[in-house]
Amino acid sequence: MTNALVVLSLMAIILLFVAYRQDKHIEGLKEAKSMFLAVLPMLLFAFIIVGFIDILIPKEALQAWLGEESGWRGLIIGPAIGALIQGGPFAFFPLFNTIFRDSVTTGTAVAMITAWGMINIGHLPYEFTFLGPRFVALKYSIYIAIPSLAGLLANLLFR
């Protein structure tokens, strides 16, 4: 977290300097304020959800479903959870870090994050509407196995 903060801070300072030299720094800061205010409610609710899930789901249950003793079930349950979690990286990664990071195997983590990135259940209505059911069926028939295979490969490589 500290490394990411340092990198983002340096990038912001460099871009602020570049924008200042082009006399666009005020415009950039106004755009940043607008985006911050648009994302703030989502961040607030995401952190509230993370806090409640963290205290309501027992760590022992997570270990049994997604940890070392879960075996192959973790490679099935993990991607299902990853596919169901909605929101961008600012919602997913704090949730993953707080709730799942210490409870899952490396393979399950890879499977969960891969599914979150590839399979988004919230996109289904839009995909059906704009891309059609044939395309969506083809896409998901390919996508459904990839997160579990990635997790299995990670388990084999990182043991």
One Martini backbone bead per residue (centre of mass of N, CA, C, O) as a GRO file, in nm:
protein
  159
    1MET     BB    1   0.058   0.062  -0.021
    2THR     BB    2   0.301   0.254   0.002
    3ASN     BB    3   0.411   0.219  -0.284
    4ALA     BB    4   0.157   0.317  -0.431
    5LEU     BB    5   0.154   0.597  -0.302
    6VAL     BB    6   0.426   0.692  -0.409
    7VAL     BB    7   0.371   0.654  -0.712
    8LEU     BB    8   0.115   0.831  -0.730
    9SER     BB    9   0.243   1.089  -0.620
   10LEU     BB   10   0.458   1.124  -0.837
   11MET     BB   11   0.267   1.132  -1.077
   12ALA     BB   12   0.104   1.379  -0.983
   13ILE     BB   13   0.341   1.579  -0.968
   14ILE     BB   14   0.433   1.557  -1.260
   15LEU     BB   15   0.158   1.632  -1.393
   16LEU     BB   16   0.129   1.903  -1.254
   17PHE     BB   17   0.381   2.027  -1.377
   18VAL     BB   18   0.304   1.992  -1.674
   19ALA     BB   19   0.035   2.150  -1.653
   20TYR     BB   20   0.157   2.415  -1.550
   21ARG     BB   21   0.332   2.468  -1.810
   22GLN     BB   22   0.033   2.471  -1.974
   23ASP     BB   23  -0.198   2.601  -1.800
   24LYS     BB   24  -0.379   2.320  -1.675
   25HIS     BB   25  -0.404   2.272  -1.358
   26ILE     BB   26  -0.692   2.367  -1.285
   27GLU     BB   27  -0.844   2.180  -1.476
   28GLY     BB   28  -0.730   1.917  -1.351
   29LEU     BB   29  -0.834   1.966  -1.058
   30LYS     BB   30  -1.133   1.980  -1.134
   31GLU     BB   31  -1.148   1.693  -1.249
   32ALA     BB   32  -1.060   1.550  -0.991
   33LYS     BB   33  -1.293   1.648  -0.814
   34SER     BB   34  -1.521   1.526  -0.981
   35MET     BB   35  -1.428   1.228  -0.958
   36PHE     BB   36  -1.419   1.210  -0.652
   37LEU     BB   37  -1.725   1.274  -0.604
   38ALA     BB   38  -1.828   1.029  -0.777
   39VAL     BB   39  -1.668   0.795  -0.604
   40LEU     BB   40  -1.715   0.830  -0.297
   41PRO     BB   41  -1.980   0.669  -0.246
   42MET     BB   42  -1.865   0.397  -0.340
   43LEU     BB   43  -1.641   0.378  -0.134
   44LEU     BB   44  -1.806   0.393   0.120
   45PHE     BB   45  -1.981   0.136   0.064
   46ALA     BB   46  -1.752  -0.061   0.023
   47PHE     BB   47  -1.634  -0.032   0.314
   48ILE     BB   48  -1.887  -0.117   0.463
   49ILE     BB   49  -1.907  -0.397   0.341
   50VAL     BB   50  -1.631  -0.497   0.431
   51GLY     BB   51  -1.673  -0.466   0.734
   52PHE     BB   52  -1.918  -0.661   0.760
   53ILE     BB   53  -1.799  -0.912   0.629
   54ASP     BB   54  -1.558  -0.942   0.822
   55ILE     BB   55  -1.753  -0.990   1.085
   56LEU     BB   56  -1.966  -1.217   0.961
   57ILE     BB   57  -1.736  -1.397   0.847
   58PRO     BB   58  -1.582  -1.665   0.930
   59LYS     BB   59  -1.259  -1.766   0.906
   60GLU     BB   60  -1.313  -2.072   0.905
   61ALA     BB   61  -1.495  -2.075   0.654
   62LEU     BB   62  -1.288  -1.961   0.456
   63GLN     BB   63  -1.079  -2.183   0.496
   64ALA     BB   64  -1.267  -2.418   0.404
   65TRP     BB   65  -1.340  -2.292   0.112
   66LEU     BB   66  -1.026  -2.141   0.035
   67GLY     BB   67  -0.815  -2.302   0.157
   68GLU     BB   68  -0.612  -2.566   0.189
   69GLU     BB   69  -0.864  -2.766   0.267
   70SER     BB   70  -1.037  -2.724  -0.004
   71GLY     BB   71  -0.893  -2.760  -0.259
   72TRP     BB   72  -1.073  -2.772  -0.548
   73ARG     BB   73  -1.308  -2.593  -0.435
   74GLY     BB   74  -1.152  -2.319  -0.444
   75LEU     BB   75  -1.147  -2.324  -0.771
   76ILE     BB   76  -1.469  -2.275  -0.769
   77ILE     BB   77  -1.552  -2.067  -0.550
   78GLY     BB   78  -1.366  -1.827  -0.609
   79PRO     BB   79  -1.472  -1.751  -0.895
   80ALA     BB   80  -1.763  -1.706  -0.806
   81ILE     BB   81  -1.700  -1.469  -0.623
   82GLY     BB   82  -1.552  -1.292  -0.832
   83ALA     BB   83  -1.802  -1.270  -1.030
   84LEU     BB   84  -1.999  -1.129  -0.808
   85ILE     BB   85  -1.817  -0.897  -0.781
   86GLN     BB   86  -1.856  -0.560  -0.773
   87GLY     BB   87  -1.658  -0.335  -0.926
   88GLY     BB   88  -1.380  -0.189  -0.897
   89PRO     BB   89  -1.068  -0.179  -0.767
   90PHE     BB   90  -1.167   0.004  -0.520
   91ALA     BB   91  -1.352  -0.245  -0.424
   92PHE     BB   92  -1.208  -0.522  -0.454
   93PHE     BB   93  -0.923  -0.501  -0.310
   94PRO     BB   94  -1.014  -0.431  -0.024
   95LEU     BB   95  -1.183  -0.684   0.005
   96PHE     BB   96  -0.963  -0.891  -0.046
   97ASN     BB   97  -0.762  -0.794   0.171
   98THR     BB   98  -0.955  -0.821   0.421
   99ILE     BB   99  -1.094  -1.115   0.369
  100PHE     BB  100  -0.901  -1.318   0.175
  101ARG     BB  101  -0.587  -1.310   0.188
  102ASP     BB  102  -0.556  -1.506   0.461
  103SER     BB  103  -0.760  -1.756   0.339
  104VAL     BB  104  -0.610  -1.809   0.072
  105THR     BB  105  -0.478  -1.936  -0.186
  106THR     BB  106  -0.303  -1.866  -0.456
  107GLY     BB  107  -0.494  -2.006  -0.657
  108THR     BB  108  -0.756  -1.878  -0.554
  109ALA     BB  109  -0.670  -1.587  -0.600
  110VAL     BB  110  -0.628  -1.608  -0.902
  111ALA     BB  111  -0.914  -1.707  -0.970
  112MET     BB  112  -1.070  -1.470  -0.847
  113ILE     BB  113  -0.935  -1.235  -1.005
  114THR     BB  114  -0.990  -1.344  -1.286
  115ALA     BB  115  -1.299  -1.349  -1.263
  116TRP     BB  116  -1.337  -1.052  -1.200
  117GLY     BB  117  -1.204  -0.958  -1.479
  118MET     BB  118  -1.387  -1.150  -1.679
  119ILE     BB  119  -1.641  -1.202  -1.486
  120ASN     BB  120  -1.950  -1.011  -1.508
  121ILE     BB  121  -2.266  -1.025  -1.403
  122GLY     BB  122  -2.347  -0.717  -1.444
  123HIS     BB  123  -2.310  -0.738  -1.773
  124LEU     BB  124  -2.526  -0.930  -1.893
  125PRO     BB  125  -2.763  -0.745  -1.982
  126TYR     BB  126  -2.587  -0.583  -2.185
  127GLU     BB  127  -2.481  -0.816  -2.355
  128PHE     BB  128  -2.752  -0.923  -2.448
  129THR     BB  129  -2.852  -0.659  -2.578
  130PHE     BB  130  -2.583  -0.583  -2.765
  131LEU     BB  131  -2.464  -0.894  -2.847
  132GLY     BB  132  -2.615  -1.138  -2.769
  133PRO     BB  133  -2.662  -1.470  -2.685
  134ARG     BB  134  -2.447  -1.610  -2.858
  135PHE     BB  135  -2.203  -1.447  -2.767
  136VAL     BB  136  -2.235  -1.493  -2.462
  137ALA     BB  137  -2.217  -1.801  -2.467
  138LEU     BB  138  -1.937  -1.814  -2.591
  139LYS     BB  139  -1.784  -1.647  -2.386
  140TYR     BB  140  -1.865  -1.817  -2.124
  141SER     BB  141  -1.759  -2.093  -2.224
  142ILE     BB  142  -1.464  -1.987  -2.208
  143TYR     BB  143  -1.443  -1.826  -1.928
  144ILE     BB  144  -1.525  -2.036  -1.699
  145ALA     BB  145  -1.236  -2.203  -1.689
  146ILE     BB  146  -0.990  -2.009  -1.663
  147PRO     BB  147  -0.968  -1.939  -1.358
  148SER     BB  148  -0.920  -2.232  -1.260
  149LEU     BB  149  -0.670  -2.284  -1.434
  150ALA     BB  150  -0.501  -2.054  -1.316
  151GLY     BB  151  -0.509  -2.161  -1.026
  152LEU     BB  152  -0.380  -2.434  -1.080
  153LEU     BB  153  -0.117  -2.322  -1.194
  154ALA     BB  154  -0.039  -2.162  -0.942
  155ASN     BB  155  -0.023  -2.404  -0.753
  156LEU     BB  156   0.207  -2.546  -0.915
  157LEU     BB  157   0.418  -2.299  -0.916
  158PHE     BB  158   0.376  -2.210  -0.579
  159ARG     BB  159   0.485  -2.478  -0.398
   0.00000   0.00000   0.00000
